[in-house]
């Protein structure tokens, strides 16, 4: 069909021009400076396998009382990124499985509240939540040491810093991603298989071990890889702990810092090579789990049946209330602390915020809305979100149609390519866009100076921000629409075609009315993720600087205010509150009106 062929062409053109081409340009930059790249590979700063790497991983500092310091091993930038991301993913999958199993399989008082609390960390307040974790871990005035030493009376203090602190922040941030994927996998397992196991004499533990766990492995694998990719791409946590040199020895921070060096004119293929390593790790991980999940055959939940439910015994109830509830409360604490910080007078040399009052919050909100720069940042965030969402819906609809209705390698490859941006770190996209657009506009100046000025990333970064957002969050829109198309039988379209209507008319008169919930759901979820994007915002968003015509969104202003000092942190938290309200509005509409689960579920 001509329309579907055109849809395939548009999909390939969009992804080829705004995803593949910029990434290929990074590879070309690496080849152009292969000598410098070789020197990087042999530098122990990037790969360090010597015994000294473990010397200061854990040690005791002779203070009064003694301080147990946990920093983690320093294996160099590349290996540090791998072990931190793998540790975060493994911890979140283990904890997420426990939490998902409790919520999927047990009936107990407070179950709904626990489920809602478990998804609280999905609400993003970049920098502010990581700062709260830093305050919790502060060895002198932190909440953790106040509890351990002053409340419980333990004869030591605990200092978690460097890479260990980064890993802890990321584990808290990404636990809901693991939980949602594992929960979805558990609820897809046909409950009759557990009933058969029970009838054959297997108890709950054995049924879980021999039936539920093996059949939910694809969900666990997807959860592990998603958390791994998000952790290795995260730059907010390393920035929060950047005063410790070890926290800076991660690929994400190095790519970010070298991106800033590019703005100062220090062009180096080292940055391109680090971005390429980050890209290769993420894409390889994603392709591996995609192939595994695609090959793995597992029992799906029959729509009419309810999941197998168990009633916990006394020990089970004790573990739920003493382990599961404290776990999700701990994961939610950074967001709650960041929100409280908006209303606090200060939070410096005390374990908890001081002088909390509504007047403080009202004064800070008034300051934000009377500051033209902050108002501009809020406007930019909404504008970028709406523009990127419109592009995602238009392109995503065409790609989903081609993937769902065409057969053959071209459609399959387009579907895989449209899903790939999930695995591509935002820092890599930002770096690729910056280098490619800078090179292109330099060449264009001799032919059309006006067009070159319009496309210059230093003058109009908003163009590349919108394109970058739309490419990175496109998979969520595509998967939502694709899922809806899978539920519409092609015979409905064939009848309309046989009656003489063209396929464009079929899409307009039949498919779009039937897909309206899927389109709106994908659009709202994509909008939420665009507004909370960090990597692109703090790189491309700052190219124009801070001024009345700034291109910075809220997240970029949050980073800028955080680095300005104590009161800047509270301003960053206030901006984060506004960001939270925007996200909550979209999430509420998604979950309540459309009854669609919000989250990263493959």
Steps between C-alpha positions, in 0.01 A plus 500: 500500500628841405406663831681237706803519273501877549470449877802270492697756302410783739599285798836408352564860388421644845707248694779496244536878494454573871639184660730293279681783318608689816621177661700410189660845519628417850666187360664711232635735768660203676670381181629851435692500828594135534840584652348685794246221542777239530665706774166512683459121490837447668448768767423349845265794561256324267582131566678408823539133594782544748462386866504868601150530355357331812721673757248763611178317414414457871708627790473641851595863560646556848263767626312526829287292467655293216350551154442204268552633146345320200607639163523197272794383286651734242545289185520795263231693316384218270494216753361725773200574279445130440520385860290786636224445241511121544484532880206741480316274253560184705388663825188649342401173331537309828306757701253558216422128479424482872281809483323393179436151633350634822267732309410249228447191714389602849188658645561712809387823658672799341574325170369786284690758702821297467456479123450876471796571727720270292450716191569833675871509395386506136417866561821674401659795681852491350784626721263580789435134590868412456590793725264366767676163488827685540361669811388163633855366453689805628759357746478801735138622496324234299177324593658153475775570755256681725290181511796264539710697746270739688174302505619138506829574676725297269874562565585604144395725215437397141616689191374389160670707231650484152371226273316326781290813559424529128392135492274548803326803347445319171369188672237711677411691181455198275340246734147574363618424146608150607188452711258594219663270243516206742144560619380492139691175440355334812142594415540362146574147624198274453370432855377153402864389483543585868174325582622185323824515698303542824272206411808285440619570852726802450473769763518870432880513524553215257237633259680833498841337454400251229216682320466872565867597510606319177199636310565858620870496402440711186349773718793481740746519212319801353497669842873437548596645162272803529637591843855433377453736204338773711773474763791513257344805331416688821701818551299670778636280781867541394451878482356505854803314636758657266700647789628144549744422213381139485143603421634675191660181368193380312433504127190717534684771696803488272288538186310785666814684614668457162184628333547819703864505387377494139307819571826661608662402171692194622401254228632149572425153357529366855152629577366334184665171595355507852157572354549208260587267788191614689289441190650155430441378857138616506403375153671162547315448829169596342543276195599206718189520716278573198621181333463301822145620561413444134628140502363410841157339489306545823146465618290811478216582734162415352294817505200346678701346785622677812856452629551233763461667839640378832419601856818571695554328832615677817866496391407620153296788638785596730744508207258705289454766767858494629684469166279596202348813651833637636662422163255709297502770768879519467470521119241779533694696763718703256197638314318573824813668638537711186138614527543583871813700414281740300317592821803492734688804621832317465660156503871533569645388833199300622392142421153617396366816331444792736224761510249322277198721426256568220610864493850396390357294215265778392785754502723275288225427251428871474869564439507241221193640324620860527846418364485539120782249449321228695173577325685467172631161613148380583372625164790328320426170676134498400575626148767236439276231644203588280710542184691176552180312581335617178799373300501171692130440435522580128812292436410232755162436336662446160771272640250296703278456194792382289627263771156353575354469150798428275691175491865452418845603615449871430207527740677292766815708470299822526328372813837412658649835398204689647544316832877553509497857646405349838854360511680811374623727780380858483856627545602317183207647306580849628869469412420357155249777425741770609793375290289421194306828499817702563676336206194536276444869574870572445475351151167676435634849578671531162174418316223652711609704806140562610414129502827427677417753772153349541643149542796602716475299827657787696228741386198269471553192717124466544481337155735222606342468842157434348641255245709326763205467736276364225757239392586382852140466619355376170499131610236563767259643244577231241449214748171645624354540150643166387328326792170653394545389138560144617145497640338621174438227248628589148168386350342830609751687286457255210123560493551876474759455225268268306232771519732735316654704780874567497722398790532859615121504533515169691745654743291815543154340522569160664840466661537838670157483671582151625854596601421830669568364850829343392609816322409722793660262750826486304496877454450570871769255609737642240423853623579402860836353402587802285432746783714298743789440258835593654786405265387699196375789712826570686711469185317634195277715721789713628656576160332841484587588859286672761311806376157632414492282186656195667418156364543330838212280624419448868749214550786714365407781737493250786860400427605864472330597828637194682857595413446858619494410872268422793204724415541401138431140605169607650416693184584185304262306725227760438546467126488125554165537675361675192643221285335244727163673462533488121589130511228410749236671287600295194538177698162544668336552163676193364413265786156625600340589169667244273563235769849448365792403723775757500857370488783349303356162408643311204 
